[in-house]
């Protein structure tokens, strides 16, 4: 699945959509700034949280971090685990805040 840009995500949220957004940053980072409705699951604990995400395997899941590197790794991991519609927020929170 193609990744998503910050302006596209912002537009969807403003239109009232509620996509599943997983913030893979550390909790302290998510406390500083977060996308409304996002769920904080740090990249390092993603493997232990897989069972809680099972129902999302065939749904759109947007992963985001600060700049896009950790979320890119999260996208690869989730795809390997059988998730079929994972999208990375290009540029991460930095791009989102600047959009």
Backbone as a chain_set.jsonl record, in Angstrom:
{"seq": "XXXXXXXXXXXXXXXXXXXXXXXXXXXXXXXXXXXXXXXXXXXXXXXXXXXXXXXXXXXXXXXXXXXXXXXXXXXXXXXXXXXXXXXXXXXXXXXXXXX", "coords": {"N": [[0.845, -1.188, 0.0], [0.464, 2.257, -0.722], [2.268, 4.915, 0.848], [1.246, 7.643, 3.028], [0.77, 11.159, 2.787], [1.428, 13.985, 4.94], [-0.295, 16.301, 4.51], [-2.457, 14.993, 3.211], [-3.363, 13.218, 5.201], [-4.087, 15.029, 7.231], [-6.17, 16.362, 5.933], [-8.034, 14.303, 5.654], [-8.602, 13.772, 8.374], [-9.716, 16.223, 9.128], [-11.988, 16.11, 7.635], [-13.499, 14.443, 9.068], [-12.938, 11.752, 9.095], [-11.836, 8.701, 10.669], [-9.228, 7.198, 10.733], [-7.214, 4.327, 11.644], [-4.511, 5.093, 13.55], [-1.259, 4.481, 14.416], [1.098, 5.429, 16.671], [4.426, 5.097, 16.807], [6.379, 6.123, 18.379], [8.298, 6.826, 21.408], [6.69, 6.862, 24.661], [7.12, 9.357, 26.004], [7.628, 11.058, 23.897], [5.22, 11.029, 22.527], [3.635, 12.277, 24.391], [4.454, 14.887, 24.196], [3.551, 15.812, 21.693], [0.86, 14.901, 19.637], [-1.099, 13.123, 17.186], [-4.51, 13.631, 16.974], [-6.538, 11.034, 18.229], [-4.725, 9.046, 17.735], [-2.924, 6.037, 18.553], [-0.623, 5.102, 20.958], [1.991, 2.989, 20.543], [4.994, 2.007, 21.254], [7.743, 1.353, 19.017], [9.521, -0.696, 19.862], [7.901, -2.289, 21.473], [6.019, -3.297, 19.827], [5.969, -6.033, 18.757], [5.031, -7.471, 21.033], [2.505, -6.463, 21.276], [0.998, -7.357, 19.198], [-1.198, -9.191, 19.299], [-3.265, -7.587, 20.199], [-3.781, -6.096, 18.016], [-4.779, -7.657, 16.092], [-7.378, -7.624, 14.922], [-7.144, -5.645, 13.07], [-5.85, -6.471, 10.81], [-6.764, -6.566, 8.1], [-7.545, -4.021, 7.668], [-7.112, -0.469, 7.031], [-4.14, 0.779, 8.341], [-2.354, 3.351, 9.723], [0.921, 4.188, 10.286], [3.084, 6.104, 12.353], [5.886, 8.2, 13.271], [8.502, 10.253, 14.553], [10.026, 11.232, 12.317], [9.675, 9.432, 10.258], [11.305, 7.207, 9.991], [11.282, 5.148, 12.058], [8.605, 4.45, 11.835], [8.578, 3.45, 9.294], [9.998, 1.103, 9.652], [8.183, -0.131, 11.341], [6.02, -0.44, 9.603], [7.114, -2.293, 7.788], [7.492, -4.476, 9.524], [4.831, -5.024, 10.402], [3.651, -5.661, 7.96], [5.063, -7.981, 7.337], [3.924, -9.563, 9.249], [1.488, -10.122, 8.241], [-0.323, -8.06, 7.896], [-2.344, -6.194, 5.731], [-2.763, -3.621, 4.752], [-1.008, -1.376, 5.423], [0.172, 1.867, 6.01], [2.693, 4.305, 5.84], [3.252, 7.365, 7.495], [4.491, 9.833, 5.697], [7.448, 11.542, 6.402], [6.704, 11.82, 8.998], [5.828, 13.032, 12.315], [7.029, 15.518, 12.211], [6.551, 16.437, 9.608], [3.783, 16.419, 9.7], [3.166, 18.37, 11.618], [4.074, 20.557, 10.268], [2.402, 20.751, 8.152]], "CA": [[0.0, 0.0, 0.0], [1.227, 3.498, -0.799], [2.325, 5.7, 2.072], [0.342, 8.792, 3.037], [1.441, 12.421, 3.103], [0.843, 14.713, 6.065], [-1.48, 17.063, 4.103], [-3.563, 14.066, 2.931], [-3.889, 12.724, 6.476], [-4.755, 16.152, 7.885], [-7.423, 16.598, 5.212], [-8.955, 13.222, 6.023], [-9.024, 13.978, 9.757], [-10.593, 17.394, 9.147], [-13.247, 15.7, 7.001], [-14.223, 13.601, 10.013], [-12.54, 10.342, 9.032], [-11.136, 8.233, 11.867], [-8.366, 6.052, 10.413], [-6.409, 3.806, 12.748], [-3.165, 5.66, 13.508], [-0.404, 3.967, 15.485], [2.269, 6.262, 16.913], [5.432, 4.155, 17.304], [7.39, 6.833, 19.17], [8.308, 6.524, 22.835], [5.597, 7.569, 25.342], [7.429, 10.765, 26.303], [7.501, 11.814, 22.649], [3.792, 11.133, 22.232], [3.069, 13.24, 25.331], [4.801, 16.233, 23.731], [2.673, 16.147, 20.582], [0.272, 13.692, 19.059], [-2.198, 13.275, 16.243], [-5.74, 13.242, 17.674], [-7.059, 9.703, 17.952], [-3.666, 8.046, 17.517], [-2.672, 5.062, 19.613], [0.826, 5.019, 21.158], [2.604, 1.669, 20.763], [6.394, 2.18, 20.861], [8.245, 0.358, 18.071], [10.118, -1.828, 20.582], [6.894, -3.163, 22.091], [5.052, -3.716, 18.798], [5.781, -7.492, 18.689], [4.237, -7.942, 22.166], [1.149, -5.919, 21.162], [0.359, -7.867, 17.973], [-2.498, -9.816, 19.546], [-4.254, -6.52, 20.367], [-3.981, -5.47, 16.713], [-5.207, -8.725, 15.172], [-8.593, -7.269, 14.177], [-6.806, -4.617, 12.083], [-5.021, -7.056, 9.748], [-7.246, -6.249, 6.76], [-7.998, -2.634, 7.648], [-6.043, 0.512, 6.876], [-3.422, 1.168, 9.55], [-1.335, 4.359, 9.424], [1.947, 4.229, 11.336], [3.828, 7.369, 12.337], [6.874, 8.463, 14.306], [8.924, 11.649, 14.465], [10.454, 11.631, 10.975], [9.309, 8.425, 9.27], [12.209, 6.053, 9.985], [10.75, 4.073, 12.901], [7.322, 3.988, 11.3], [8.898, 2.64, 8.123], [10.335, -0.216, 10.207], [6.928, -0.691, 11.855], [5.249, -0.865, 8.428], [7.724, -3.532, 7.292], [7.21, -5.532, 10.493], [3.409, -5.384, 10.359], [3.414, -6.313, 6.672], [5.592, -9.345, 7.481], [3.018, -10.302, 10.131], [0.242, -10.406, 7.545], [-1.191, -6.894, 7.75], [-2.439, -6.015, 4.286], [-3.014, -2.245, 4.345], [-0.252, -0.501, 6.326], [0.699, 3.052, 5.341], [3.6, 5.103, 6.652], [3.079, 8.809, 7.371], [5.751, 10.352, 5.142], [8.0, 12.673, 7.145], [6.307, 11.692, 10.389], [5.224, 14.131, 13.062], [7.622, 16.782, 11.751], [5.801, 16.843, 8.417], [2.387, 16.663, 10.088], [3.094, 19.662, 12.311], [4.364, 21.596, 9.302], [1.396, 20.724, 7.06]], "C": [[0.883, 1.242, 0.0], [1.194, 4.227, 0.543], [1.405, 6.905, 1.941], [1.117, 10.051, 3.418], [0.714, 13.103, 4.262], [-0.37, 15.541, 5.635], [-2.689, 16.167, 3.822], [-4.204, 13.569, 4.231], [-4.651, 13.831, 7.193], [-6.125, 16.413, 7.256], [-8.465, 15.545, 5.586], [-9.482, 13.403, 7.446], [-9.994, 15.153, 9.86], [-11.953, 17.077, 8.538], [-14.047, 14.753, 7.896], [-13.89, 12.125, 9.944], [-11.788, 9.971, 10.308], [-10.281, 7.006, 11.532], [-7.628, 5.579, 11.661], [-4.989, 4.326, 12.572], [-2.389, 5.121, 14.7], [0.873, 4.797, 15.524], [3.332, 5.359, 17.538], [6.581, 4.852, 18.037], [7.319, 6.392, 20.63], [7.203, 7.341, 23.516], [5.889, 9.049, 25.623], [7.322, 11.638, 25.055], [6.028, 12.058, 22.32], [3.11, 12.133, 23.17], [3.322, 14.669, 24.859], [3.868, 16.699, 22.615], [2.123, 14.855, 20.006], [-0.839, 14.051, 18.083], [-3.462, 12.813, 16.965], [-6.229, 11.861, 17.243], [-6.0, 8.642, 17.745], [-3.467, 7.202, 18.776], [-1.161, 4.915, 19.749], [1.244, 3.59, 21.478], [4.058, 1.808, 20.309], [6.89, 1.023, 19.984], [8.776, -0.881, 18.781], [9.104, -2.774, 21.197], [5.847, -3.657, 21.09], [4.883, -5.24, 18.725], [4.905, -8.035, 19.827], [2.781, -7.477, 22.078], [0.375, -6.484, 19.968], [-1.023, -8.453, 18.206], [-3.605, -8.772, 19.7], [-4.596, -5.854, 19.034], [-4.555, -6.437, 15.682], [-6.407, -8.323, 14.322], [-8.337, -6.222, 13.091], [-6.073, -5.164, 10.863], [-5.455, -6.685, 8.34], [-7.807, -4.833, 6.654], [-6.813, -1.701, 7.426], [-5.458, 0.855, 8.245], [-2.348, 2.163, 9.114], [-0.357, 4.37, 10.588], [2.731, 5.529, 11.202], [4.809, 7.438, 13.494], [7.278, 9.927, 14.168], [9.234, 12.061, 13.031], [10.129, 10.615, 9.887], [10.176, 7.182, 9.271], [11.664, 4.884, 10.815], [9.428, 3.552, 12.359], [7.519, 3.17, 10.025], [9.245, 1.214, 8.564], [9.076, -0.907, 10.73], [6.063, -1.201, 10.707], [5.791, -2.189, 7.904], [7.4, -4.703, 8.216], [5.755, -5.989, 10.403], [3.059, -6.093, 9.056], [3.896, -7.759, 6.717], [4.666, -10.209, 8.332], [1.644, -10.528, 9.504], [-0.732, -9.244, 7.449], [-1.163, -6.473, 6.286], [-2.544, -4.561, 3.826], [-2.331, -1.26, 5.293], [0.355, 0.641, 5.523], [1.566, 3.83, 6.317], [3.294, 6.583, 6.429], [4.421, 9.392, 6.945], [6.214, 11.582, 5.922], [7.579, 12.723, 8.597], [5.665, 12.932, 11.0], [5.773, 15.477, 12.62], [6.854, 17.305, 10.546], [4.36, 17.2, 8.785], [2.237, 18.04, 10.74], [3.337, 20.818, 11.331], [3.322, 21.717, 8.192], [0.283, 21.737, 7.305]], "O": [[1.928, 1.268, 0.649], [0.207, 4.156, 1.276], [0.852, 7.159, 0.871], [2.009, 10.011, 4.266], [-0.457, 12.832, 4.527], [-1.394, 15.501, 6.318], [-3.818, 16.529, 4.153], [-5.428, 13.508, 4.347], [-5.744, 13.597, 7.708], [-7.109, 16.653, 7.956], [-9.633, 15.865, 5.807], [-10.671, 13.21, 7.697], [-10.98, 15.086, 10.595], [-12.955, 17.703, 8.884], [-15.137, 14.315, 7.529], [-14.491, 11.323, 10.657], [-11.179, 10.828, 10.949], [-10.573, 5.903, 11.992], [-7.443, 6.338, 12.613], [-4.337, 4.038, 11.569], [-2.803, 5.281, 15.848], [1.625, 4.861, 14.551], [3.168, 4.904, 18.669], [7.624, 4.248, 18.285], [6.401, 5.678, 21.032], [6.817, 8.395, 23.011], [5.002, 9.893, 25.493], [6.968, 12.814, 25.142], [5.644, 13.147, 21.891], [2.123, 12.764, 22.793], [2.504, 15.558, 25.094], [3.447, 17.856, 22.599], [2.827, 13.85, 19.903], [-1.433, 15.128, 18.148], [-3.485, 11.712, 17.515], [-6.321, 11.562, 16.052], [-6.324, 7.464, 17.596], [-3.798, 7.607, 19.89], [-0.48, 4.633, 18.762], [0.907, 3.047, 22.531], [4.336, 1.738, 19.112], [6.508, -0.13, 20.183], [8.509, -2.002, 18.347], [9.411, -3.945, 21.422], [4.902, -4.352, 21.464], [3.748, -5.71, 18.639], [4.12, -8.959, 19.611], [1.914, -8.044, 22.744], [-0.783, -6.123, 19.755], [-1.929, -8.24, 17.4], [-4.759, -9.042, 19.367], [-5.587, -5.131, 18.936], [-4.786, -6.064, 14.532], [-6.457, -8.641, 13.133], [-9.22, -5.945, 12.28], [-5.711, -4.398, 9.969], [-4.607, -6.505, 7.465], [-8.464, -4.489, 5.672], [-5.659, -2.09, 7.608], [-6.186, 1.179, 9.183], [-1.531, 1.861, 8.244], [-0.756, 4.541, 11.74], [3.006, 5.995, 10.096], [4.606, 6.83, 14.546], [6.483, 10.75, 13.715], [8.774, 13.105, 12.568], [10.294, 10.912, 8.704], [9.831, 6.193, 8.623], [11.593, 3.757, 10.325], [9.159, 2.352, 12.416], [6.712, 2.293, 9.718], [8.837, 0.242, 7.929], [8.919, -2.118, 10.581], [5.446, -2.26, 10.812], [5.022, -3.104, 7.608], [7.071, -5.793, 7.749], [5.474, -7.186, 10.337], [2.256, -7.026, 9.054], [3.23, -8.658, 6.204], [4.619, -11.428, 8.17], [0.742, -11.06, 10.151], [-1.853, -9.418, 6.97], [-0.098, -6.401, 5.673], [-2.428, -4.289, 2.631], [-2.99, -0.413, 5.896], [0.977, 0.418, 4.485], [1.21, 3.991, 7.484], [3.097, 7.007, 5.29], [5.368, 9.44, 7.73], [5.462, 12.544, 6.083], [8.046, 13.577, 9.351], [5.055, 13.753, 10.316], [5.055, 16.477, 12.651], [6.543, 18.494, 10.477], [3.79, 18.154, 8.256], [1.296, 18.777, 10.447], [2.855, 21.929, 11.55], [3.35, 22.656, 7.398], [-0.638, 21.849, 6.496]]}, "num_chains": 1, "name": "protein.A"}
